[in-house]
Amino acid sequence: MTITAAVSGASGYAGGEVLRLLARHPEVQIGAITAHSNAGQKLGSLQPHLHALAERELVDTTAENLAGHDVVFLALPHGSSGAIAAQLSPDTLVIDAGADHRLESAAAWEEFYGSDHAGTWPYGLPELPGARAALAGARRVAVPGCYPTSAQLALVPGFAAGVLQTDDVVIVAASGTSGAGKSLKPHLLGSEVMGGMSPYGVGGVHRHTPEIEQGLSRVAGSEVRVSFTPTLAPMARGILTTATAKAAPGLSPAQIRAAWEEAYADEPFVHLLPAGQWPATKSVIGSNHAHLQVAVDERVGRVIVVAAIDNLTKGTAGGAVQSMNIALGIEEMTGLTAEGIAP
């Protein structure tokens, strides 16, 4: 079958990555390509790597321009997706790559985002327990944030198997600058970023914190509170997440590792590396794959999980296309078989 897909926010990093993946998807025909301030320009002037679409003109991001497609991808700033999605047909598969529909708690949304909550949609991280069943046949999908993707992939198997304790979870993650979007910001200039690292969103204020806690708590069956610190790394794309939690008492390192081995044994995109081999962002760049490693610090009784993803692919656009495939009954890996790039 041929699926028509519209992509909003196509001049940005996330929208451009969605288009890159859809351009090689054998069952997708790309329809409207929209933007806001860049409407009227040729896509090639803004996304020169998308050669097959270079002559396509960006049209304004309106519900009218997005209507009439089988699938609509919304790659918009937070607070922008809800109003447009509400105007689209309930028969259209709408995939929100922004934050508007991820959180279940309206109070948490209002605290961290400062606006009215737009509602909650099925969560587009297929590797979570029960996620594929929720996505099958869905017509609204909320794509996870990039940090929550890596953090949940890192820790969910441990909480699902009961090998981690919930009371002392610490996550530190380094992201490439593309995670901040394409808008010009002085602190993201090359001269400010290259050759150094810096933290931001310190002290529990980063907007992805409640999303991480929501996912981990659901799997653990009790509240999980997270100390999350993001850092900015001098690279264009990629996330390296280091997540630690106290080990449940009485378990050997082999028993703990088995939780991740069993969880990801049949997953096509999540790979627990052989013992002693550590994830690196370069290994997953441009791919929908995630690399993980688990270690146990027996001296202090903590489990350490390191995860590497490409924030724009597995962390955004790849997860969106993977969720689309499941929702429409297409083989899950379709259009997503590319390996990482090395060196």
N, C-alpha and C positions, 0 to 999 in steps of 0.2 A: 504494500500500500504506500501511497505518497501522502505525507503529512505536511501541511502548510504551517510555517512558524513565523511569527513576528518577534522582533527583538527591540525592546526599548533601551535607552541609555547606550546606544551602540557606539557612541564616540568615546566612552569610558573604557577602563581596563576590563571590568567584568563583562560588559556588553560585547566588547571586542573578542574576549575569550569565548563567550557563548557562540559568536558567529564563526570563530575559527573551528570550533568543534562541529557545529552544524554543517559547515561547508563540506565536511568529509563524511557526513552521515548519509548512508545510502537511501534512507527512507524519508528524508526531509527536503522539502522545497522552501527556500527562504523567501518570505513575503516582505511585508513592510519592515523597514529599518528606520528607527526613529531616534530623535534626540530633542533637546530643548534649545539651548542657546546656539547649538551648531546646526540646527535645521536649515536646509537649503544648500549645505555643502556636500561635496562628493565624499563618500566614505574613504576613498583612497588618500585624500589629503590629511586625514586624521588617523587612519589605520592602514598605513602603506604596506603592511605585511599581508593584508587580505586581498591578494591580487584578483581573485575571481569575482570579488564584489566591489572592486575599486571604483567603477563608474556608477554605482548605485547612489542615488541622492537621498540624503537623510530628510525625513519628513518630521513634522512636529509630533511630539508625544501626546497624543490625544486618544481617548477611547474610540473615537470614530476611525482613526487610522489603524488602530490595533484590532478592531472588530473584524469578524469574518474569517479568522484563522483557526486552525485546529488547536494550535498551541501559541500562547503568548508568554514570552520571557520578560519579566520586569527587572531590569538592572538599574534601579533608581536609588537616590539617597533615602535614608530612613524618613518615614513620615510622608512619602510621596506615593507609595504603591496602593494604599488602602482605597483612596478615592477613585483611582482609575479602575482597580479590580472590581469595585462594586458596580461599575457600569458595564462590565463585560458579561456575556452570556454565561449562565451556569453550565452550559454544555461545553464551553471552551476550557481547555486545560490551561490554567494560569499558574505559572511558576515564578514565585517571588524570590529573587536573589538578594533582596534587601531584608531589612530587619522587621518589617511591619507586622508579620504574622507568625513569628517564631515563639513568642512567649505566651504561656498559658495564663499568667497572672497579670491582670490589668494594672494592679498596684505596682508591680515590678517595672512594667513598661513605663508608667508615668514617672516613677522615681528616676529611672536611668535615661529616659528619652524625653521626658517633659512635655508630652502631648497625649491626646486621647488614644486609647488602645483600639486597633482596627480589628481585633479578633485573632483567633488561633486556627491555623491550618495544619494538616498532616505534615509531619516533619521529614524533610528530605535527606536523611542520612540512613541509607538502606541497611547498613551493617549493624544498626542497633536492634536489639531483640524486638520482634514484632513489627518492625518498620516496613518491611516489604508488604506484609498483609494490609497495613494501613494505606500504603501508596497504591496498591493495585486498584485500578478503576477510579482513583481520586481525580477530581477536577480542580482542585486547589492544592498547591504544594508550597511550603515554606522551606527554602534552602537554608541550611545552617550557616552561621558565621564561620569564617576561616579558622579562628582560634578555637571555637567550640568543636569544630570538626576534628582537629588534631587532639584536643584534650579528651574528648569523649572516646575516640578510637583508642587512645592510650589507656584510659582507666576503666571503661565500661566492663571489659571481661573480668577484671578483678572484683568489682562490686557485684556483678551478676553471679559470680561463683562464691561470693562470701569470703574471699581471701584477703580483702582489704577492710580496714576499719574506717568509719565515716567521720571521725572527729578531728582529724588533723591532715587536711589535704592541701598541698602546696603545688602550684603550677607556675613555672616561669617559661615564657616562650619568646623566641626571637623571630621577627617577621621582616621580610623585605619591604621596601618603600611602596611598592604597588598596593599594599594592603590599605594605604591611606587614600587611595583613589587618584584621579588624574588632575584634580584641581591644583593650581599653583599654590604652594605653601612655602614660606621662607625656610622653615626648619627642615624641609625636604630637598632643598637645593643640593646639588652634588657636592659643593664645597662644605656644606654643613654635615653631610652624612658620610661621605667617603673617608675611610681611615679611622672610624670610631663607632662606638655603640652608645646608645642612651636609652634610659627607661622612660615610660610615660604611663599615664593612667594608673599611677601607683596608689596603693591604699584602699583597694576594693572599689574603685570608682569606674573602672573600665566597663563599657556597656555590654560586653560579652559575658561578664561575670554571672548574671542571673540565668543566662542561657546554659552555661556550663553546669551550674548548680541544678537547674531544672532537669537536665538529661541524666546526670549522675544520680540524683535523688530518685527519679522514677525507676531506675534499674536497681538501686540499692534497697528500695522499699522503705527508706527512712530518709530524713533530711541530711543532705551533704552540704556543708559550707566549705567554700574554697577561698584560699588566699591566692589571687591571681595577679601576676605582674608581667605585663608585656614589655618587650624591648624592641628597639629599632636597630636592625642590622644593616651594614653597608652592602646590600645586594638588592637587585630589582625585585626578585620574587622568591618565594619559599618560606616555610615556617619550620623551625626546630623547637619542639616542645619537650620540656623536661618536667614530668609530673611525678610527685612522690606522695605516698600515703603509708600509714602504719600497717604492718602485716598482721593478719589475724594470728593469735598465738597457736603454737604447736604445729606449725606447718614447715615442711622442708622447702628449700629453694626449688627443688624439682616439682613439688606439689603446686607451688605458686605459679611457676612457669606454665604448668599444664593448663591453667585456666585460659591463657592467651593462645596456646597451641590449639586447644579444642575450639575456642571461639572463632578463630580465623583459618582453620584448616581448609575450609572449602570456599573462602572468600576470594573472588578473582582480583580484587584491587588492594587488599590489605595483607601485608606480608610480615610475619614475624621472622626476623633474620636469624641465621644460625648463631648460637652462643658465641660471644666474643666479637661479633661483627656489629658495628654501630651505624645507625641511620645518618645519612648526610643529605642535605637539601639538593645537592647537585644530582643525586641519583634519581630524583623524582621530578625534576623540572620538566614542564610541558606534558606531564602525564597525569592520569587519574589514579595513580598508585600511591599508597602510603606504606612507609617502612617503619617498623617498630622493633625495639629491643627492650627486654625486661632484665633487671638485675635485682638482687636482694642484698641489702647492706645488713648483714646479720649482727654487726656490732651494735647498731642502733635500732634494729627491728623495723626497717623501712623497705618498701618496695619502690624502685625507681624505674619508670618507663619513659623511654625517649621515642618520640615520633617525628617523622619528617614527611611533609606534604608540600605540594605546590599550592600556595594560597589561592591562585587564580583558577587552577584546574580542579583538583580534588576538593579544595577549599571553597569553591564557588561554582564555576561553570560546569566542570565535570560532574559534580554532584547534581547539578540541575539537569543535565542531559541524562545521567543515570536514572534519576527519578522520573523523568519523562518516559524513558523506555519502559520502566516498570508500570507506570500508570496506564500506558497505552497498550501494554501486553507485547511489547517488542523485546527481543532477546536483550538482556541487560547490558551486555558489553558492546552492543552495536554503536559504532562511531567512537569508541573509547579505547581501542586496542593499542594505541601508541605507547611505546615504552619511553622511559626517561632518556635524557640526553647527556652524554658524557664525552669528553671531560667538560 
